[in-house]
Amino acid sequence: MHEVLRALIGRDRAVVDQEMWGSFWDQLRDGALRSGETVALLSSLSTRMPDRDTLVAMLRSLDERRPAVAARLDRTANIVGTGGGPATFNISTAAAFVAAALGVRIVKTGSRAYTSTCGSHDLLDRLGIRTTTSYEQTDDLLERFGIAFPGNFVYPREVALLARSIVPMDLRMIGGFINSVGPFLAAVPVSAQLVGVSDHSLLPALGRVAATVADRRIWLCSNELGVDELVSSVDNVVLTNDGTDAIRLRAEAAASSTDPIAELRPTGAGEDVVDHFLAVLSGAGTALATRTVCLNAAALAVASGLIDGWPEAIRAADDALRSGAARDLVDRLRAHPARRAIPTARAR
């Protein structure tokens, strides 16, 4: 058994340092791990979040194995969540388009569906919008449109190796840990990152990790609904990594029903994902959906430094959505000549 596993599953849960993690990744790459060791690793990590030093060492061990990203993107932001929580439509992707339409430079990471019915990359496929395959391509789209969606190249290749190593098991069965730390795995040179955390119990660990990141502002967002984005009908707490006090965003207005999640639902049976998403961006969604998307877009504007005050940022986001600027941005990206073919299947 590899020493990483002995440390993680031992009675005392010893700290795993960067060198030990490096040894584990080397053996994973070389196919030298024993049968079941990667399953045991993911099961252990997903059952209990490791201590801060172990988690930071793991992330740094992965960073040191990939080429450094030299570029820095000022006033550029990313919005991403840990997944989990109640099922909602693609709030963060909608907020990314609205924020980009009001002038925030957006580099939006994401993935296929893990706990949701339609992940951000699934939605982009259905919209016919391509994810990028390199930093150069990402920069090109960012210059053209003010927004880009990096593909899997921003994630460590070890994640893909782990997924392949547990076949025929599905990563969704034992890979909850990967989803939880996913916002810290992507190498994107943004200046600000808005991270939605659905599971409140993860906030202390993720907050300690965020505090070790010095190259970008990280805001960890949570609310009583367990939605991994800001929701305008409830109080939200934003933990920062710059040593300042937590930001507390009070509910703007109550939801129009006793079940606010119902107003943020994903598509219903027989309803098309694209039609639903575009309706929200056209201002035809529920009132709570509109306010929630604008709140998250405003957070991106404030976190990136584009706009100083929250009221001004919320007004700018509302204008970008209701004026049609956000929907127009989607249409321009869909018409880009390098677009992908749109799959005919609808999200289940």
N, C-alpha and C positions, 0 to 999 in steps of 0.2 A: 504494500500500500504506500502511495506517495506521501511524503511528509506533510503536504498541505492537507490531505484528508485526515491524517492522524491528528493534526492540530485542530481542525474544524469539528471533528466528531468526538474528540476526546472529552473526558469528564471536565477538564479545566478550560477547554476552548482557548488554547494558546494563540498568541498573536502570530499571524503569518506575515513575514516580511517580504519585501520586494524581490529579493533573491530567490526565495522559496517559490513565489509565484512564477518568476521567470523560468525556473526549472520545470514547473508543471506545464507551462505553455510550450516549452521545448519538447517535452515528451508527448504532448498532445499533437504537435506538428509532425513529429517523427513516427507517430503511431505506436509509441512505446508504452503507453499506459495499459494496465490490465483491464480486462473486460469488466465493465460495470463501474469503473472509477469515475468517469464523467457523470454517470447517472447519480452516483453517491454525492459528488460535488454539488451538482445542481439541486438535489433534494435537500442537502444540508443547508445550503445558502438560502433556499426558498422557504425553508421551515423557520429559520431564525437568522435575522440580519446580523452579519458579523460586526465586531467592534470597529470603531473609527479607524484605528491604525491598520487593521487588516484590510478594510475596505479601501482606504487611501492607497495602501501599498499595491493592491490589486489594480486599481485604476492607473497608477503610475507605471506599473509593470507593463500594462497594455500600451500606454502612451509611448514608452521608450522603444517599442517594437515596430512602430510605424514611422514613416517619414515625417519630419516636422513640417507644420504648416506655417510658412513664413509670412503670409499676408495677414494684415489686420484690417478689419472692416469697421471704421468708426461709424457711430450712430446706426449700427446695424443690430437687429434683434432676432431672436428665435423664440418661438412658443412651442412647448412640447409638454406632454403629460406622462405620468407613470402608468396610466391605464387603471383598470379596475373601476369600482364604483358603479352607479346606475347607468344604464344605457342611455346615451344622448346622441344627437346628431354631431357632425364634425365641427364642433364649436371653434376649436383652435385653428383649423384650416380657414374657416370663414373669417375669424378675427385677423388672420395673417393677411388675407386679401384686403380687408377694410383698412388695416394699418398701413399696408403698402400704398393704397389709394390715397391716404391722407399725407403720405410723404415719408413714412418710416421705411428704411431699407430692410427687407425681410429675407432671411435665409431660414426656411422652415424645414426642420427635420421631421421624420416620422417613420412609419413602418406599415406592414400589412396588419390586418386585424389580428389582435391577440385576444383581448377580452370583449372587444366591441364587435358589432355586426359588419362594420365597414371601416377599416383603418384609413389613414390619410392617403397612403399610397394606392389603396384600392379605389378610393374616390378619385384621385388624380387620373388613374387609368380610365375610369368611366367618363371623366370629363375630356379625355384625350390630351391631357397635359403631361409632358414627360418629366421624369426626374432626371437630374443630371448625373453624369458618370465621371466627372473630374472637377477639380477646383477651377480650372480654366473655363470649363463650360458653365459652371456655377456663376463665375464672375461675369461672363458674357451675358447671361440672362439677367443678372442683377443690374447690369448697366442698361440693358434694353428696357426692362419692365419694372425694375425696382423690387423684384421678388424672384426667388429661385427655390427649388425643392431638391436638395441633394439626395442622391440615391444611397445605396448601401456602402459605397466606397468610403464614406465618412466613419463607418464603424470598424472596430478591430476585426481582422479576419478570424481571430480566435473564437468569436461568437458563432460564426458560420461553422467552424470546425467542431465546436461543442454540439451544435444542432445536428450535424451529420453523424457525430459519434454515438448518439443515443438512439438512432434509428434501429428498430421500427417505432420506438416511442416518439411522441410528438412533444416538441419543446413547450407547447402550451400546457402540457400536463405537469411539468416539473420546473418550468423556466420562469416562474414568477419573479425571481430575483433579477433576472436579466431585464425584464420589463421595468422593474422598480428603479434600477440604476441606469436604465437606458439613456435618460437625459444627460448623464455624465460620460457616456461612452462615445458619443458622436464628437468628432473633431471638426468643429466649425468655428471660424475666426470671428465670431460676433463680439460686440461690446456689451450686450445685455441678453439675458436668457430668462424667460418667464416659464417656470416649471410648475405645472399643476400636480398636486399630490392628493390622491383620493383616500389613501389610508393614513389617518392621523398618526398612527403608531410609528410610521416611517419618518415623521418630521424631525425628531431629534437626531437620528442617524444621518439623514440627508442634509440637515442643517450643519452638522459638524463637518461633513465632507465639503459642502459649499464654502464653508469658512476657510478652507485650505486653498481655494481657487482664487488666484489673484489677477488673472488676465481678463476677467469679465464680471459684470454685475449679475448676480443670480438672485432672483426673487422666487421663493417657494410659496405657492398659494394653496390655501385650504379653506373649506367651509363645512358647515354642519351637514350638508346634503351628501358629502363624500364625492362630489363631482370634481374631476381633476382639471377644472378651469374656474375662473371667477364666475359667480352667479349673482346677478343684480338684485334678486329678490330676497337674499339672505345676507347676513354679515359675513365678511371674508377677512382672513388674516394673511398678511404677506410678510414672511420672514426674509430678511436681507442678509447678504454675506459681507457687508461693508462695515459692520459694527454699529450701525444705526438702529434705532428702535423699530420694532415691527410696525408695519403699516396696517391700520385697521380701516377697512372700507365698509361703511354701514349700508344696510339694505336701502336701495333707492325707493322701491315700492313693492308691495306684496304682489305675489302672483295672482292672476285673475281666477285661479281655482285653488282648491285646498291641496292639490297635488302638483307642485311646481315642476316636478320631473316630467309630468305628462306634457307640459308645454315645451319641453326640450327634447322630446322623444326623437328617436331616429325614424326612418321611414316605416310606415305601416305595411301590412300585407298588400302586395300588388302595387305599392307606390314606388315610383322610380327614384333612386338615390340622387341622380343629377337634377331632376325636376325639383325635388324637395330642397336641395342645397341652393340652387339658383333662386328659388322663391324666397328663401331667407335673405340672400344677398340683394334681392330686389325690393326688400322691405315688405314682402308679403307673408312672412312667417308670423308666428305668434308674437305678441308684444314682448313677452319675456325673452324669447329667442333673439329679437332685435336688440333689446337693451343689454342682454348678456354678451352678445357678439361685440357690441360697441364698447362695453366695459373692458373686455379683454384687449381690444384694439387700442383703447386709451392707455391701458397699462403698458403696452408695448411702446407707445409714443413717449410716455413719461420715463420708463426705464431706459430707453435708448438715449434720452436727453434731447429729443426733438422738441418736446413741449414740456414746460415746467409744471404747470398747474393741472390738477385733475379735472375741474369743470371745463376748462378750455379744451383739454384732450378729449373729453367725452363729447363735447359739441362738435369737434372736428371729425370724430369717428361717425357720429350720427349724420353729419353732412355728407361724408364720403359714401355712406350706405344709401341714404335717401336720394342723393343726387344721381345715383346710377354709376358713380365712378368705380366702385368696387366690382359691380357686375361687368362693367366695360373692360376692366382689367382681366377678368376671367375670360371674356370673349376674345380679347387680343392674344392671350396665351394659347387659347384653343386653336386660334388661326395661325399660330406660329408654324412655319414650314417643316420644322423638325418634330412635329407632334407625333404621338403614337396613335395607332389605331384604337378605336374605342371598342372594348369588349361588349358583346351583346348581352351577356348575362347580367342580371340584376343582383344586388346584394341580398343575401338571405337574412 
